[in-house]
Amino acid sequence: MISLAYRLDRFPRWRRALGAGLCAAALLFAGCTGLVGDGDEGDGTSPGGSPGGSPGGSPGSGAAPTEVAERSMFPRLSHAQWENTARDLLRLDERPGLSASFTTDPLGGVFDNNEAALLVTPGLWSDYQRAAEELAAMVTADPGKLARIVPAGLPDEPEARALAFVEGFGERAFRRPLTADERDAYLALFDRGKELAPGDDPFVAGARAALEGFLQSPHFVYRVEVGAGPAKDGLIPLSGHEIATKLAYLFWNTMPSDELLAAAKAGELSTPEAVRAYAERMLDDPRAREVVGAFHRQLYDYELYHDLNKDQALYPEFVPEMGDDMQREAELFVEHIVFDKEGGLTDLLTSRTAFVNDHLAAVYGVEGEFSDKFEQVELAEAERSGLLTRLGFLASKATARQPDSIHRGVFVNLRILCAALPPPPDNATGLPPGEHATNRERVEAHTGKGTCGEACHGTWINPAGFAFEHYDAIGKYRTTDNGVPVNAADAYRFGGALKSYADAIEFSRILAESDEAHACYARRWIEFAQGRNTGAKDRQSIKELGEASRGGASTKELILQIVSSPSFLARVPAEAQ
């Protein structure tokens, strides 16, 4: 928790202190128990379950549909959110770019908006102060920029002008109307402007002082959720402004628009149905495509598509810029499935639609004339099925010469199935050279059944990774490995029973039909939408959303169900946390 008390008197010029940061949650890791759907890469949020069972828990798990997990009342803006908010609050044409020099945030879990990692350290405190000073100076030095943030119809009388500015700008900065005490404090700060800059126009000097104060306030840096009134049925409903803020940062990754703030003030976000209806309109905004893209970019590790090193003698088709091409292909594919086709996880795992340019077409073996422009194509049915058979995933999970069956398998377990795998041991080494003819034989000899790695590798990691043996180190389809026919067949345990598959095409179909994959996808969306790790009280929501996804619900529908749920629209009282 943080203290929201802050002072306006600790200025070298117009500086003041921010509140203390959030406390980081302890991160633990479960052992390799084979609990598919219950693990993560070090987030310690296993919701329980049984081997091979549904990731969302069973109907008899005791979780009530209205249970709401604890979360911080004060989640901090991520650096990307700060940039977008500074741009939109000050009505700038571009993001200011100042966060590039901010103290770097550690990654907490899969997504960059995880509240457990978003602290205000002493270094970041100074970064915010410096940025506030620079932004306030820049805006007030340019009459055109200042005019953009001055409320319309500004009165002529100086005190009335100051009041209109403080109340108008303050409501947008704090994403809610100011309290009487806040209004008075910022009016006093505005009035001090003429003392701090006696040579400037009094209104400009006052605006600069107030801007610096607003931009350093915890109410700007944090998305404060105190709730609206007393608890009802054990939950405190969020105010309309708090809901508007959550919606804006989920769908647009920035502050609420003037229209959204007006809707909150008018009470238009007072029911789950009203929130869902408003969210549907927000999903049609182009900014929602960027945020949905960011979710999949982080979940599926697009950043690993870059700086790949491949043996040019073996893979002459590979060129360095293909990393950018692979990411763009993945972005276009996800956008096509989620927004153009109104699809969901099943489509992401099975669709053969792809977007290729000349570089990618050559590796996919797509016939035709291509340029550096991306074109929509259908890939060969016998060779490709969904995102796990696309070049970005396959090439990023490979060495310079060989496919990396182990990391491909780890990715499927952690990111597609939410399986509980431990981190590798400290003394883990790469595959040693040997006399084995194929990549699969080398992996099995080092980590398979009968070795010390049998528990995790032989049972969970290797079977998932071997499904992709038909794809070489750049993702090109192959039928032989070192002159030997490729063996991509194996079996993986779903729902307590082994399911066999011949290759990645069949494995992707089985994944798309599994409870585990859909529950994992639902869980990831809850984590992203709420900006926190999931826990035991999310089991029922994960289960219900996973079932909806498996039943054909689109990604957009999952998001809409999340934002109209009690977990999104209310919080647990502080004394119960």
N, C-alpha and C positions, 0 to 999 in steps of 0.2 A: 504494500500500500504506500501511498505518498501523502505528504501533508500539502494541502492546497493553500495553506497560508503563504502569502508571498509579500515582499516588501518593495516599496517604490523609492526607498531612500538610499540604496547602495549603488550609487552611480559614479563612475569616473566622469561620465557625461550624463547620459540618460539611462544608465544600466540599472538592472535590478536582478534579483536572484530568481531562479526557477526552484520548484519543489524538488525534493529528493526523488530518485528513480524507483522503479518497481523492484521488488525482490525477485531474484531469479529462482525458478523452481529447480529442485534437485533432479538431475537426469540419471536415470537408472536404465539397466538393460536386462531383459529376460534371457534365460538360457535357451539353447536350441532344443525346444520341446516339440517342435513340429506343430505348433498351434497356428494353422493357417488362418489368416484374418485377424490375428490378435497381437501382432508385433509391429515393430517399426525400427527405423534406423537410429536407435538411441534415445527415443523420446519418452520411454518409460510409461506409456499410456495404455498398456494392454488392458482391454476391457474384460478379459476373461474368456471362458469358452472351453471347449473340449477339442482334442485332436481331430482335425478334419471337420469340425463343426462349423456352423454359420458364424461369420465374424461378428454379426450383430447380437449374438446371444440367442437363447431359445425363448419361446413364449413363457416358459416357466422360470425365467431368470429373476423375476420379481421386480423388474424395472417398469415403472408406471409410464404411460404415454406422455404424461405432463411433467415428468421429472426434468429439471433444468440443472445443467452442470454449473459449478462455480466458475466464475471468470473475474478478471480484474475489473474494477469500476473505473480504472484509469489507463486504458491501453494507449501507448504512445504512438504518434504518427511514425511510420517508417520514413526513411530518407526520401523514397520516391513519392510518398504521400505528402511529405513536407514540401517538396519541390512543386508538385501540382497545386497544393493549397496556396502556397505563396504566390504563384502565378495567377490563380483565379481570384484570390482575395484582393490582390493589388491590381487586378485586371490588366496584367502584363500580356504582351503578345507571345512571350516565350517563357519557359521555365528559367528561373534566374541562374541555375547551375551552381549555386553556392554549396550544395550538399556534397559536391565532389571532394571538398576538403574537410568534410565532417569526419569525426571519429567513426571508424567503420563498425557496423553492427555485426555481431556474430550471428550465424545461422542457427535458429532454434527450431529443430524439426525440419520439415520439408519446405516450408514457405517463409518468405521474408517478412510477413506481417505477424509472425508469432509473438504474442505479447510477452512470453517468457524471456525473450532475448532483447526486447526493445527497452533498454534502460536509459536513464540520463546519467551518464558518468560525468565526473568533473571536466573531462576534456570536451564532451559534447555540450555541456552547459556553456562553456566558453565559446564553442562554435555557434550556438544559438544566439548568444549575446552579440558576437561579431556580425553575424548575418542580419540580425535585427537592425543594428546600426547602419550597415551598408544599404539595406533595402529602404529604410526610412529616409536616409540621405538622398538616395537615388530618386525616389518618388517625389519628395518635396522640392528637389532642385529643378524639376521639370514641370512647369505649369500644366502641360498637357496630361502628364501622368497623374498629377495630383487631382486634376479635374475629373478623372475617371472614377475616383473613389469617394468624391464628395457627393453627398446626397442631393437629389434634385430639389430645386426650390429652396436653396439655402437662405435663411433670413439675413437681413442686413445688420441687425444688432449683434455686437460681438459675443455676448454671453449666449444668446440664442443660437448663433452660428456654431459655437463650440459644442453646445449641447446636441445639436442636430448631427454634427460630425461624430461625436463620441457614441451616441446611441446607434446611429446608422452603421458606422464601421464596426462598432463593438458587437452588434448582433451577428454580423457576418464573420467576424474573427472568432467569436466564441461559439458560433453555430446555434445561438439562442439569444433571447433578449437579455440585456444586462440587468442585474439586480440593482436596487437603489444604492447600496453601498459601493458596488463596482462603478456605477455611473459617477458617483461623487468622487471616488478615488481618481478616476481617469480625467474628470473635469479639473481636479486639482493639479494633476500632472500636465494637462493641456495648458493650464494657466502658468505653470512654471516655465513653459517654453520660452516666453519672452525674456525671462531672466537668464536662461541658459544660452540663448542666442539673441542678445539685445539688438543686434544690427539687422535682423531679419524681420520680415513682415510678421506681426504677432500671430496671425492665423496660421501661416506656414510654419513658424517656430513651434506653435502649440501642436499642430498636426504631426510634426516630426517627433516631438516628445511622446505623444500618445501612441503613435505607430510603434516606436521602440518598445514601449510598455506592453502593448497588445501582442506583439510578435515574440515576446519572451514569456508571456503568461502561461502557466500550466494549463489554462483553459483553451489555449491555442495549441500547445505542444501535445497535450493529451486529449483523447476523445472521452470526456468525462460522462459517466453514466450513473447518476445518483438516483434516477427513477422519478416517477410522478406520484407522490403521495404515499400512503401507508400500504403495507402488503395486503394482497388479496389471495386467499387460498395458498398462502405460503410464498407468494411471489410478489415482487414489486414491479408493476408495469413501467416500462420506459415512457418518457414523455414523447410528444410528437416530434420535438426537435431532436431528441436523442435517436429516435427511429429514423428520422430523415438523414441524420449524420451516418448511421450504420449503413443505410441503403446507398448513400452517395459514395462512401469509401469502398463498399463491396462492388458496386456496378461501374463506378467511374474512377475510383482510386483518388478521389479528391473531395473537397468540401461540397456541401449541398449548394445547388444553384439557387438563385433568387426565387425561382418558381417553387422549388422544393421547400425552401424556408417559408414561403407564403402558405404552402399547403399545410405545413406543420402548424403554423400560427392559426390557420383557419379550422384546425381540428379534422383535417381530411385524412389523417393517418391514425385514426382512433380504433380501427377494427382490423383483424387479420385479413378480412376480405378487401378492405380499402387499401391496405399495404400491398397485398398481392396485385391488385389492379394497377397501382402506381408502379410497382416493380416491373410489371409487364411492359409498360411504356418505357421505362428506363433501359430495359434490355434491347429495345429497338435503337437506342442511341449508339453511334459508332464507337463511343468510348467503352461500351460494354464488351465489344469484340476484343478490344485491347486487353481488358481485364481477364476475360475468359481465356484468351491466349496466354496471358501471364500465368494463370493457374496451370495450364498444361505444359507450358515451358519449364516451370519449376518442377512439376511432378515427373515429367519425362526427361529431365536432364539435358535440355537442348544445349546448355553451355558446354557440354562435353563433346559436341560435334565439331568444335573448333580446335585448331592447333594439333591436328592429327598428323602422325608421322607414319607413312606407308612406304614399303620397299618399292621403289620405282621400277626395278627390274621385274618384279612380279606383278605390279599393278600400274602399268603405264597410263591407264585411264584416269588415275587419281591426280588431281591438281590441288594445291593448297586452298583455293577459293571454294572448293566443294563443301567445306564446313558451313559457309554462309548459305550455299545452295540447299544443303540438307536441312538447315533450320528453317529456311523460307518454305521449303516443301512441307515440312511438318506443320508450320503455322497455317498455310493455305489449306491443308488437309483438315485440320481441326476446325477451322472457321467454316469450311464447306459442310462438314458433318453437323456441327452444332447449330449454325445459323441458316445455311441454305437448305439443308435436308431436314432440319428439326430432329436430328438423331441423337443417339446417346452412346453409351459404352459399347453396346453390341456392334454398332456401326464402326466405331473406332477400332475395334478388334478384328473386323471381318471385311470391311469395304475394300474393294480393289481400285477405287478411284484414286488417282495420284495427280500431282502437279509437277511437271518436269521441264527442265531446260536442256540444252545440248549436252552439258556435262552429265546430268543425271540420267538422261535417256540412254546414253551410251552404256552405262553400267547396268541399267534395268533391261537393256536389250530391246527397247521400244523402237520399232521401225518408223521411219519418216524423217522429215527435215525439221530440225529444231535450231533455235537461236538462244540468246541469253534470256529471252522472255519465257515465262512459265506458261505452259499449256496443260489443260486438263486431259488426262488419258485414263484408260483402263488397263491395268497390269494383267499379266498372264494368270489365269485362274489356277494353274497347277503350281505356280511359283510364289504368289504373293497373296497375303490376307491381312489387311489391317496394319496398324502402326508398328507391330513387332516384326514385320517383314520389310520395313522400310530402311533405307540406307543409313539414315542418321543413327538410329538405335544400333544397327548391326556393326557399322564402322566404328562407332565410339566404344563399343564393347568388343574390342579386338586389338591385337598387337600390330606391329608393323608388318608381320608376315602371316600371322595365324588368327583365326577367329578365337575369341576368348569365351569359351563355353561357361566358365565359372562365373564371370561377371554378368554374362547374359542371364544365367540362372538366378544369380543374386537379385538382379534388377526385377525379374518377374516375381520373385518371392516377396520382395519388399515393396515395390511400387505398384504392382498389379494385384497382388493377393494379400498384402499387409501381413505377411507371415512373420513369426517371431524367430528371427535368426540373430545369433550373437555376432559381435564384431570379430574379425579374424584374429587369431592369436598374434602376439607381438613378434614371434619368431617365424611367422608365415613367410614362405619364399615362393618365387615363381616356379613354374613347371621346369624341371630339369630336362636337359636334352637326353634323348634315349634312342633306342633302335626301333621304336614303335612306328608303324607306317602312317597312321592317321592321327589327327588331332584328338579325336575321341579316345583312342587307345592311350595316348599320353596322359590325358586327364584322368581316365579311369585307373591307370596304374599308380598315379600319385595321390588321388583323393577318393577313389571309388570304394566299392565293397571290399572288405578285407584289409583296408588301410585305417590309419588313425582318424581319417576324415570321414569315415563311413556314416556316422550319425547324421551329420548335416549334409555333406556333399552327396553321399550315395543315395540318400533318401529324398532330399528336397532340392538341393542346388543343381546337381548334375542332371537329373532327369528333365528339369525345366530348361537348362542350357542346351542339352543335346538335341532338343527339338529343332535347333537352328543350325545344325551342322551343314545344311545345304547352302549356307551363305558364308562366303570367304571373308577376308579381313576388310574389304571395302563394301561388303554386302552383296556382291555379285553372286548370282545363283550358280551352283555347281552340282554335278552328279557324281564326281569322283574326288577323292582326296589322296594325293600322292599315288595316283594310279589305282586306288582301291575304291569300290563303290561306297558312297556315303551311306552311313547308317544313322538316321535321325529318329529312329523309333525308341520309345520308352514308355513309362507309365508314371503317373503322378496321382497322389491321393486327394480326392475331392469328396467332401461329405462322408468321410469314413471309408470310402471304397476307392480302389485303384482304378484309374481310367487310362486305357492304352491309346496311343496315337502313333501314326507312322511318320509324321513330320510336323513342321510349324503350321501348316494349313489346318491340319486336324487339331493340333494343340490350341491354336487360336480360337477355333470353333468351340472346343470344350471350355476354354476360359470364358468365352462369351455366354455360355450356357450355365456357368457355375454361380452358385450363391456367393461364393467367396470373392470373386472378382467384382461383382456388383456391389456387395457390401463394402469392399475396400474403396471403390470409387465414391460411394456415398460418404464414407468416413472422411475421405480427403476433402470433399466439398464442405463438410461441416467444419473441418479444421480451418479451411481457407476462409469461409464465410464468417466464422466466429473469431478468427485470428488467435486461436488457442489450440492446445492439444486436446484430444478427446479422452474421455474416461468412462468409468462404469455407468454414470448417469446418461451417457449418450447411447447406450446399447440399443434401447428400443427405437430411437430415431434412426440409428444406423440400419437396424433390421428392417424397419418399414421403408426407408428410402431405398435400401438394397433390393427389396422385393419389388418395389415400384420400377426400379431400373431394369431388373431382370424381366419384368412383365412388359417392357417396351417404353417406359417413360423416357422422355428426352432429357438431355442435360439441362436444358432451360427449365423443364418442369421440376427437376430435382431442386434447382436453385430457388424457384418460386415456392416450393413446399418448405424449404428451409426458412426463407424470410418471413413466411406467414405462420411460423411455429412459435410456441411459447418460449423456446430457448433463445429465439432471436428477439422477441418483443418484450421480454421481461428478464429480471435477474433475481438471484437468490439474495435475501437480506444479508447485510454485511455480518451480522451477528451469527448467521448460520454457516458462514464460510470457514 
